[in-house]
Amino acid sequence: MDDKLKIFVEKIKAAKNVVIMGHKNPDGDALCSVLALAKMIDLNYGIRCTCVYDGNIPEYLGDVPLRPWIKYFEKVPTDSKFDIAIMVDYGAAHQLGGPAKFLENSDFIIEIDHHKNDAPIGALCLNDDTAAATGMILYKIMRDLDWEYDCAVLDLLTISIITDTGNFKFVRNGKPFQVAGELVDCGVNFRGLIELMNNKPRKAVLTEAKATANAEFLYHNRLAVAIIDRRDYRNMDGRGEMVLNLLGQIKGVEYIVLLKQQAEDKIGISIRSRGRDIDHIAAAFGGGGHGRAAGAVVNDTLENVRARVIELFKGM
């Protein structure tokens, strides 16, 4: 056991209450990593963690194991104090949203993340930016510490890996496949979990289909840009992965951008690449992510953001 894991175990053993959080508007990796870690701490140390989130959890993740364990942060008393606060898959401090207030009332902060972060805020960082998902890091911790686990933990770790690798499309080495094989050998039903997540609302599917059909293609069709305006955004469920996936299947398209008008002058940007890294484009908007899958939220008009995105892709 390395020194960081020893400190991690010592802190957990000494704690009476723990709060766990991920980034705002949690995706499969953030949500399931929070829940999987909470369950493992419960099984191995008898501590029932407080799990919190901000924003919205997509309906397609509504049936994941232990979903009722996580609460909207405003349902937890503001003055709640915790021995330990754990951030998983959080990216950067500003992406935590409302739960960040619990950090101020915590004696010790731990972070477990796979995002590149030049300004970590944890006193203890169990990070690995080469990991395909935060769930991969948790799986390694589980094995290294010989933690007890159950079917819910295995399913949650599997969902985190499935969702953050885009059903294994974005893997860069064999580790996710190795872990997936071990999870299957432990009894995980991959097909069943994928079907579990095939439950988007009809309006959401039709909204994403409309955005895909109306996408524009630029730079000799190498760049596809889709837009979901404010009126249609209310029908969204998740980040618009269907739009990104469908446009990414078109021959000749190398880069895909989805602009989501969350409010009149608030635009969510999701960017995907089939080849070269594009995280620098998200960074230009104050965002981040991974080499070929990144995003940002910008306070500007839809027209201005669209124009700037197109300009940034010029010459790529």
KOLNULO-890213 format. One record per residue (C-alpha): residue number from 0; x, y, z. Coordinates in Angstrom, 2 decimals, padded with zeros to 5 digits. Last residue first. Example, Ala and Ser with C-alpha at 12.3 -4.5 7.8 and 13.67 -1.06 7.14 Angstrom:
! KOLNULO-890213
SITE/1/013.67/-001.06/007.14
SITE/0/012.30/-004.50/007.80
This chain:
! KOLNULO-890213
SITE/315/-007.25/022.43/-037.81
SITE/314/-006.87/025.60/-039.85
SITE/313/-010.00/027.28/-038.63
SITE/312/-011.40/025.40/-035.66
SITE/311/-011.08/028.45/-033.42
SITE/310/-013.02/030.57/-035.92
SITE/309/-015.96/028.15/-035.92
SITE/308/-016.08/028.19/-032.14
SITE/307/-015.95/031.98/-032.10
SITE/306/-018.85/032.36/-034.51
SITE/305/-021.02/029.87/-032.62
SITE/304/-020.24/031.55/-029.31
SITE/303/-021.16/034.98/-030.67
SITE/302/-024.44/033.79/-032.19
SITE/301/-025.49/031.91/-029.07
SITE/300/-024.95/035.00/-026.98
SITE/299/-022.45/035.03/-024.15
SITE/298/-021.90/033.58/-020.68
SITE/297/-019.99/030.45/-021.64
SITE/296/-020.18/026.88/-020.34
SITE/295/-017.38/024.54/-021.40
SITE/294/-016.65/021.20/-022.99
SITE/293/-014.21/018.41/-023.74
SITE/292/-013.94/015.02/-025.41
SITE/291/-010.92/014.26/-027.59
SITE/290/-008.09/015.39/-025.34
SITE/289/-010.05/015.34/-022.12
SITE/288/-012.01/017.93/-020.18
SITE/287/-011.69/021.68/-020.12
SITE/286/-013.63/024.92/-019.86
SITE/285/-012.74/028.60/-019.74
SITE/284/-013.83/029.24/-023.32
SITE/283/-010.28/028.94/-024.70
SITE/282/-009.95/025.82/-022.54
SITE/281/-012.69/024.15/-024.60
SITE/280/-010.60/024.84/-027.71
SITE/279/-007.47/023.54/-026.00
SITE/278/-009.33/020.29/-025.24
SITE/277/-009.50/019.56/-028.98
SITE/276/-007.01/016.73/-029.42
SITE/275/-006.61/015.38/-032.94
SITE/274/-008.50/012.35/-034.21
SITE/273/-012.22/011.61/-034.01
SITE/272/-012.91/014.72/-031.98
SITE/271/-015.70/015.76/-029.66
SITE/270/-016.80/019.12/-028.32
SITE/269/-019.68/020.02/-025.99
SITE/268/-020.43/023.70/-025.42
SITE/267/-023.08/025.00/-023.02
SITE/266/-024.26/028.51/-023.77
SITE/265/-025.58/031.09/-021.30
SITE/264/-026.86/034.35/-022.76
SITE/263/-030.58/033.61/-023.16
SITE/262/-030.41/030.50/-020.95
SITE/261/-029.21/026.91/-021.46
SITE/260/-028.58/027.49/-025.14
SITE/259/-026.82/024.23/-026.00
SITE/258/-024.06/024.27/-028.62
SITE/257/-022.92/020.86/-029.88
SITE/256/-019.57/020.65/-031.66
SITE/255/-018.28/017.69/-033.65
SITE/254/-014.83/017.37/-035.19
SITE/253/-013.54/014.89/-037.80
SITE/252/-016.53/014.53/-040.11
SITE/251/-015.46/012.85/-043.36
SITE/250/-017.89/009.97/-043.15
SITE/249/-020.72/010.67/-040.75
SITE/248/-020.64/008.56/-037.59
SITE/247/-019.49/011.47/-035.42
SITE/246/-022.69/013.31/-036.26
SITE/245/-024.66/010.45/-034.74
SITE/244/-022.48/010.20/-031.61
SITE/243/-022.44/013.91/-030.85
SITE/242/-026.19/014.25/-031.33
SITE/241/-026.86/011.14/-029.23
SITE/240/-024.53/012.43/-026.51
SITE/239/-026.68/015.50/-025.97
SITE/238/-025.44/016.35/-022.51
SITE/237/-028.10/014.72/-020.39
SITE/236/-031.83/014.79/-020.90
SITE/235/-032.81/017.78/-023.00
SITE/234/-036.44/018.88/-023.38
SITE/233/-035.83/022.26/-021.70
SITE/232/-033.10/022.85/-024.29
SITE/231/-035.69/022.98/-027.07
SITE/230/-036.85/026.52/-026.30
SITE/229/-033.36/027.74/-025.43
SITE/228/-031.85/026.57/-028.70
SITE/227/-030.15/023.26/-029.40
SITE/226/-027.43/023.77/-031.98
SITE/225/-025.32/021.39/-034.03
SITE/224/-021.91/022.12/-035.56
SITE/223/-020.13/019.55/-037.74
SITE/222/-016.50/020.21/-038.71
SITE/221/-014.72/018.20/-041.44
SITE/220/-017.44/018.95/-043.99
SITE/219/-015.01/020.81/-046.29
SITE/218/-014.34/023.33/-043.55
SITE/217/-017.94/023.51/-042.40
SITE/216/-021.00/021.32/-041.89
SITE/215/-024.23/022.59/-040.37
SITE/214/-026.51/020.54/-038.14
SITE/213/-030.27/020.63/-038.74
SITE/212/-030.81/016.85/-038.77
SITE/211/-028.68/016.39/-035.65
SITE/210/-030.53/019.10/-033.75
SITE/209/-033.86/017.54/-034.71
SITE/208/-032.73/014.07/-033.59
SITE/207/-031.55/015.52/-030.28
SITE/206/-034.93/017.13/-029.68
SITE/205/-036.77/013.96/-030.72
SITE/204/-034.75/011.87/-028.26
SITE/203/-035.34/014.35/-025.44
SITE/202/-039.05/014.60/-026.14
SITE/201/-039.37/010.79/-026.02
SITE/200/-037.82/010.66/-022.54
SITE/199/-034.55/008.71/-022.34
SITE/198/-034.70/005.13/-021.09
SITE/197/-031.83/003.21/-022.64
SITE/196/-029.70/003.43/-019.49
SITE/195/-030.90/000.13/-018.05
SITE/194/-030.42/-001.41/-021.50
SITE/193/-026.71/-000.61/-021.23
SITE/192/-026.64/-002.11/-017.74
SITE/191/-028.34/-005.32/-018.90
SITE/190/-025.96/-005.66/-021.81
SITE/189/-022.99/-005.37/-019.50
SITE/188/-024.21/-007.98/-017.01
SITE/187/-021.61/-007.88/-014.21
SITE/186/-020.89/-011.30/-012.73
SITE/185/-017.39/-011.02/-011.30
SITE/184/-015.99/-012.39/-014.57
SITE/183/-017.75/-009.51/-016.33
SITE/182/-016.04/-007.06/-013.99
SITE/181/-012.65/-008.68/-014.67
SITE/180/-013.20/-008.36/-018.41
SITE/179/-014.20/-004.72/-018.03
SITE/178/-011.03/-004.10/-016.00
SITE/177/-008.89/-005.53/-018.81
SITE/176/-010.87/-003.64/-021.43
SITE/175/-010.42/-000.38/-019.53
SITE/174/-006.69/-001.11/-019.15
SITE/173/-005.99/-001.78/-022.84
SITE/172/-004.88/001.70/-023.81
SITE/171/-006.29/004.86/-025.36
SITE/170/-009.99/004.30/-024.78
SITE/169/-012.37/006.76/-026.43
SITE/168/-014.75/004.36/-028.21
SITE/167/-015.15/002.12/-025.13
SITE/166/-018.94/002.60/-024.86
SITE/165/-018.37/006.36/-024.89
SITE/164/-015.37/005.95/-022.58
SITE/163/-016.99/008.02/-019.83
SITE/162/-020.31/006.18/-020.07
SITE/161/-019.05/002.60/-020.06
SITE/160/-016.46/003.25/-017.34
SITE/159/-018.90/004.91/-014.93
SITE/158/-021.51/002.28/-015.72
SITE/157/-019.05/-000.50/-014.81
SITE/156/-018.11/001.14/-011.53
SITE/155/-021.80/001.40/-010.64
SITE/154/-022.50/-002.22/-011.55
SITE/153/-019.55/-003.46/-009.49
SITE/152/-020.58/-001.37/-006.48
SITE/151/-024.20/-002.56/-006.70
SITE/150/-023.10/-006.19/-006.95
SITE/149/-021.17/-005.99/-003.66
SITE/148/-017.77/-004.90/-002.44
SITE/147/-015.29/-005.68/000.35
SITE/146/-012.05/-003.78/000.03
SITE/145/-008.74/-005.46/-000.75
SITE/144/-007.03/-002.09/-000.39
SITE/143/-005.29/-002.41/-003.77
SITE/142/-008.40/-003.92/-005.38
SITE/141/-010.80/-001.21/-004.22
SITE/140/-008.26/001.51/-004.98
SITE/139/-007.86/000.09/-008.49
SITE/138/-011.65/000.06/-009.01
SITE/137/-011.87/003.60/-007.67
SITE/136/-009.29/004.77/-010.20
SITE/135/-011.20/003.09/-013.03
SITE/134/-014.46/004.66/-011.83
SITE/133/-012.76/008.02/-012.26
SITE/132/-012.74/007.20/-015.95
SITE/131/-010.25/006.40/-018.71
SITE/130/-007.33/006.77/-016.31
SITE/129/-004.32/008.69/-017.64
SITE/128/-005.24/011.75/-015.57
SITE/127/-004.66/009.79/-012.37
SITE/126/-005.65/011.45/-009.10
SITE/125/-005.57/010.28/-005.51
SITE/124/-005.01/013.79/-004.16
SITE/123/-004.85/014.43/-000.40
SITE/122/-005.16/017.99/000.91
SITE/121/-007.55/018.46/-002.01
SITE/120/-007.69/021.73/-003.94
SITE/119/-006.04/020.74/-007.21
SITE/118/-004.97/023.71/-009.39
SITE/117/-003.32/022.44/-012.57
SITE/116/-006.07/019.89/-013.16
SITE/115/-006.07/017.26/-015.87
SITE/114/-009.16/015.15/-015.26
SITE/113/-009.01/011.61/-013.82
SITE/112/-010.18/012.43/-010.31
SITE/111/-010.13/011.36/-006.67
SITE/110/-009.96/014.33/-004.33
SITE/109/-009.69/014.40/-000.56
SITE/108/-010.48/017.33/001.74
SITE/107/-009.98/017.31/005.53
SITE/106/-011.76/019.16/008.35
SITE/105/-014.94/019.91/006.39
SITE/104/-017.19/022.95/006.81
SITE/103/-015.56/024.99/004.03
SITE/102/-015.72/022.00/001.72
SITE/101/-019.48/021.83/002.28
SITE/100/-019.89/025.09/000.36
SITE/99/-018.55/023.38/-002.77
SITE/98/-021.81/021.40/-002.87
SITE/97/-023.44/024.34/-004.70
SITE/96/-021.48/024.09/-007.95
SITE/95/-018.62/021.60/-008.18
SITE/94/-017.44/022.87/-011.57
SITE/93/-015.80/025.96/-010.10
SITE/92/-013.31/023.78/-008.23
SITE/91/-012.05/022.00/-011.33
SITE/90/-012.57/018.57/-012.92
SITE/89/-014.90/017.08/-010.31
SITE/88/-014.58/013.37/-011.04
SITE/87/-014.67/012.62/-007.32
SITE/86/-014.55/015.13/-004.49
SITE/85/-014.34/013.75/-000.96
SITE/84/-015.13/015.86/002.11
SITE/83/-013.95/014.47/005.44
SITE/82/-014.77/015.21/009.08
SITE/81/-018.00/016.83/008.03
SITE/80/-020.03/019.78/009.31
SITE/79/-023.59/020.59/008.25
SITE/78/-024.32/024.32/008.53
SITE/77/-026.11/024.51/005.18
SITE/76/-028.47/021.68/006.09
SITE/75/-028.65/019.06/003.29
SITE/74/-031.66/019.38/000.99
SITE/73/-029.95/022.24/-000.86
SITE/72/-027.29/019.81/-002.07
SITE/71/-029.71/017.67/-004.09
SITE/70/-029.40/014.26/-002.54
SITE/69/-027.63/011.03/-003.49
SITE/68/-028.58/007.76/-001.82
SITE/67/-031.81/007.41/-003.82
SITE/66/-029.75/006.39/-006.93
SITE/65/-028.35/003.36/-005.09
SITE/64/-028.09/001.28/-008.28
SITE/63/-028.71/003.17/-011.53
SITE/62/-032.38/003.70/-012.38
SITE/61/-032.43/007.45/-012.94
SITE/60/-029.34/007.49/-015.12
SITE/59/-031.37/007.86/-018.33
SITE/58/-033.33/010.57/-016.56
SITE/57/-030.28/012.82/-016.50
SITE/56/-029.20/014.13/-013.07
SITE/55/-029.68/017.88/-012.88
SITE/54/-027.76/020.72/-011.29
SITE/53/-025.95/020.20/-008.00
SITE/52/-025.01/016.96/-006.27
SITE/51/-024.71/015.44/-002.79
SITE/50/-023.84/012.10/-001.17
SITE/49/-023.74/011.98/002.64
SITE/48/-021.76/008.92/003.67
SITE/47/-023.05/006.06/005.80
SITE/46/-019.94/004.96/007.68
SITE/45/-019.59/001.29/008.60
SITE/44/-015.94/001.10/007.61
SITE/43/-015.79/-001.54/004.87
SITE/42/-019.36/-001.80/003.61
SITE/41/-020.26/001.86/004.15
SITE/40/-016.99/003.10/002.65
SITE/39/-017.61/000.81/-000.33
SITE/38/-021.18/002.09/-000.74
SITE/37/-020.12/005.73/-000.66
SITE/36/-017.36/005.05/-003.19
SITE/35/-019.81/003.40/-005.58
SITE/34/-022.36/006.21/-005.17
SITE/33/-019.95/009.06/-005.86
SITE/32/-018.31/007.14/-008.72
SITE/31/-021.74/006.39/-010.19
SITE/30/-022.79/010.02/-010.32
SITE/29/-019.50/011.44/-011.61
SITE/28/-018.88/008.69/-014.19
SITE/27/-022.45/008.58/-015.49
SITE/26/-022.78/012.33/-015.86
SITE/25/-023.34/014.74/-013.01
SITE/24/-024.90/018.16/-013.69
SITE/23/-022.35/019.84/-011.39
SITE/22/-019.15/017.91/-010.76
SITE/21/-018.82/015.23/-008.09
SITE/20/-019.60/015.07/-004.38
SITE/19/-018.97/012.94/-001.29
SITE/18/-019.60/013.97/002.34
SITE/17/-018.15/011.98/005.23
SITE/16/-019.17/011.64/008.86
SITE/15/-017.58/009.87/011.80
SITE/14/-014.05/009.85/010.46
SITE/13/-011.04/008.12/012.02
SITE/12/-011.18/005.08/009.75
SITE/11/-011.62/007.29/006.68
SITE/10/-008.58/009.42/007.55
SITE/9/-006.38/006.40/008.23
SITE/8/-007.47/004.71/005.02
SITE/7/-006.65/007.76/002.89
SITE/6/-003.34/008.31/004.69
SITE/5/-002.35/004.73/003.92
SITE/4/-003.53/005.15/000.34
SITE/3/-001.27/008.17/-000.07
SITE/2/001.71/006.34/001.41
SITE/1/001.52/003.37/-000.95
SITE/0/000.00/000.00/000.00
